[in-house]
Amino acid sequence: RYQQAVKGKGIIMSMSRKGTPADNAPIESFHSALKSETFYLDSLRRTTTAIVEQTVKDYIKYYNYIRIQAKLNNQSPVQYRQLVG
């Protein structure tokens, strides 16, 4: 019933193949960082859809252009791609 309701609203579900939870590891890691570095840090308990959307947009920009990552030789993803690309 859930999948039918989702399809009825025009939402495309993202599901990995059976038995492959590792497919979701990168996005789960991103979601964890997003929540702990924004919503939990600011102790947001109640908010609006507009605030959530703006927070996510701002964080994605920060994550890609400013936030350094040890696994990327202490560079942001954009800086790293420019060096390797």
Order of alpha helices (4+ residues) and beta strands (2+ residues): alpha-alpha-alpha-alpha
